[in-house]
Amino acid sequence: MRTLDLVTQILLIVGGLNWLLVGAFEFDLVAAIFGGQTAPLARLVYILVGLCAIWQIIRLPARLDHTPAVVTAPGSRPGDHRP
């Protein structure tokens, strides 16, 4: 699962940077690399980025529910802050 999360995050970063280029400079790097927006490889990249976004949306609630355990010293209470 960690590998899949890493791959999807990398593809989302690629997609986000591509959208930055489109918005700021009207330059679609994916289309430039793969031969236009309608080229099969470019469309595949767009589809993969979209699927990665869906995967990350599905995983988001599990990440939000994960709270790290708080370790307290014996005899102390959570919230006690002693130097």
C-alpha positions as CSV (number, residue, x, y, z in Angstrom):
1,M,0.0,0.0,0.0
2,R,2.9,2.4,0.7
3,T,4.3,1.9,-2.7
4,L,1.0,2.6,-4.4
5,D,0.5,5.7,-2.2
6,L,4.0,6.9,-3.2
7,V,3.4,6.3,-6.9
8,T,0.1,8.1,-6.8
9,Q,1.5,11.0,-5.0
10,I,4.3,11.4,-7.5
11,L,1.9,11.3,-10.4
12,L,-0.3,13.9,-8.6
13,I,2.8,16.1,-8.3
14,V,3.5,15.7,-12.0
15,G,-0.1,16.6,-12.8
16,G,-0.1,19.6,-10.5
17,L,3.1,20.9,-12.0
18,N,1.7,20.4,-15.5
19,W,-1.4,22.4,-14.5
20,L,0.8,25.1,-13.1
21,L,2.6,25.3,-16.5
22,V,-0.8,25.4,-18.3
23,G,-2.2,28.1,-16.0
24,A,0.9,30.3,-15.9
25,F,2.4,29.9,-19.3
26,E,-0.3,28.2,-21.4
27,F,2.2,25.3,-21.9
28,D,1.0,21.7,-21.5
29,L,4.2,19.7,-20.9
30,V,2.5,16.3,-21.0
31,A,1.0,17.2,-24.5
32,A,4.4,18.5,-25.6
33,I,6.2,15.3,-24.6
34,F,3.6,12.9,-25.9
35,G,2.5,14.6,-29.1
36,G,-0.6,16.7,-28.2
37,Q,-3.5,16.4,-25.8
38,T,-5.3,13.8,-27.9
39,A,-2.3,11.6,-28.4
40,P,-2.9,8.2,-26.8
41,L,0.1,8.4,-24.4
42,A,-0.9,11.9,-23.3
43,R,-4.4,10.7,-22.7
44,L,-3.1,7.8,-20.7
45,V,-1.1,10.2,-18.5
46,Y,-4.1,12.3,-17.9
47,I,-6.2,9.3,-17.0
48,L,-3.6,7.9,-14.7
49,V,-3.3,11.3,-12.9
50,G,-7.1,11.4,-12.5
51,L,-7.1,7.8,-11.1
52,C,-4.4,8.8,-8.7
53,A,-6.5,11.6,-7.5
54,I,-9.4,9.3,-6.9
55,W,-7.2,6.9,-5.0
56,Q,-5.9,9.7,-2.8
57,I,-9.5,10.9,-2.1
58,I,-10.4,7.3,-1.1
59,R,-7.4,7.1,1.3
60,L,-7.9,10.6,2.8
61,P,-10.3,9.6,5.6
62,A,-7.9,7.0,6.8
63,R,-5.1,9.5,6.9
64,L,-7.3,12.1,8.7
65,D,-8.3,9.5,11.4
66,H,-4.7,8.5,12.1
67,T,-3.6,10.3,15.2
68,P,-0.2,9.5,16.7
69,A,-0.1,8.0,20.1
70,V,0.8,10.3,23.0
71,V,3.4,8.8,25.3
72,T,3.3,10.2,28.8
73,A,5.7,9.6,31.7
74,P,4.5,7.4,34.5
75,G,2.5,9.4,37.0
76,S,1.8,12.3,34.6
77,R,-1.4,13.2,33.0
78,P,-1.9,14.1,29.3
79,G,-1.7,17.9,29.1
80,D,0.9,18.3,31.8
81,H,3.8,20.3,30.5
82,R,6.8,20.3,32.8
83,P,10.2,21.6,31.7
